């Protein structure tokens, strides 16, 4: 009996010591995690792991190394449609893409006619969102303008900085980093070298209609409902702190992600649409968004709308 009790105690102790792992990219969706960790949310057991590309994320999921993931909303749908044990928890990021330009007169999607724009990740979500807006605005992406694809957002940003591009599609905080690196922020005395031309989510709303639910939180595998609820509540609280304290948020994020600078992260916060909406409440907007993505590139979301099992509902 004593041995059994000892074994049970050791098992409980082991479970209590286990980390709760969340994986995310360098983008804004991940930044509130650092406040959660600093505040010892979830009993101080939360651990962040950075994924730099979809292959790294896929490896983490295959090896069952994570409990929660921060991903673009289309990636979450794609994984679910491919049979991954995943449930969407919430959508905190509603627009993060912006066109940066050397031309101060560039103000809307139609102004790209006859121009060349650099876009990272060919056939991925930023590209498809742009293609959708162009199509609805009556522009042929092959005839009316030229899209020059870069391998990654840092590559696209570097092309802009080195004057190899006049217009580029970037996501925050890369946009703010480019402005900082070129001395264009906030505005030079005579004229800034680079300009924030327009937000792609604003153009989506104007031309396509609806919203752009961009980045999401998802549960991978099974977890006790109370812990899931605590995770969601803790993230929402950290997100509000992030929005209200840009200077401190920038410093905390840069301390955890070497690629980013504190100033650029701080600058970026006012240019990102942040609102934590539950998966259930975001479903209509998500399905509308997915439908438009499917119209251009079905494989982005796994070829179909995810069914109701995709959307987490609070117990």
C-alpha positions, 0 to 999 in steps of 0.5 A: 500500500505504501509503495502504491501511495508513493507511486501515486504521489510521484505521478502527481508530482510529475504531472504538476511539474510538466510544462504547458508549451505554446508555440508561435511565430515572431509575429504579433500573435505571440507577443502577449505570451511573454507577459503571461510567462512574466506574470507566471500565468497557468501556475508558472508552467507556461513555456514558449517555443518559436516556430520559424516556418510551417515545417518547424511547426509541423515537426512540433505537432508530429512529435506532440511537443506543444499544447497550444499553437499561435498560427495564421487562421488559414493554417489552423483550418488547413491542419484541422482539415488534414486530420490534426487534433486541433481546435480553434480557441480565438482570433486576437489579430484582425489585420496586420498586413500593410503596403509600404511605399516610396510613393507618397501618392499611393493610397489604395489598391487601385494605385498599384496599377502599372507598378511592381510590388514585392510580396513574401511567401508566394501562394501563402496567405499574404499573397492570396489576400492581396490577390483577392483584393486585386481581383475584386478591385478589377485588377489583373495581377498578371497584366495590370501590375507585376508581383515580385515574390521574395522568399521570406518577409525579412528578404522583402524588407531588405529589398525595400531597405536596399532600394531594390523595391519601391512597394512591398507588402509586409506584416507588422512589426516588419513594417515598423522595422523597415521604417526605423532602419531607413530613418523614416519613422515617425517622419523626417523634417522634409519628407520620409523616405518610406510611407505607410501606403495602406493597410490591406485589411482596410482595402479588403473591407472596402473592396471585398467586404467583411473582415480579415481574421488573420491570426489565431490561438488553437488547442492541440490535443486534449487538455482539462477544460479549466486549464484551457479557459485559464489559458484563454483568460490569461492571454486576453489579459496579456493582450490588453496589457500589450495594447495599453503599454507599447513601450514596455511591451516592445522591450519585453518582446525584444528581450525574448525574440532577438530578430525584433527591436523594442522600438519597432514592436512599440511602433507597430502596436497602433498599426495592428487590429487587435481584439480577442474574439472567441472562435465561436463568435468569430465563426461567421467572419472566419467562414466568409474569409475562408470562402474568399481564400478558397476562391483563389487558392483552395489548398490554403485552408485544406480545400473546404470550410472546416466543420463545427468540430473546429470551433472550441466552445467554452464549457 
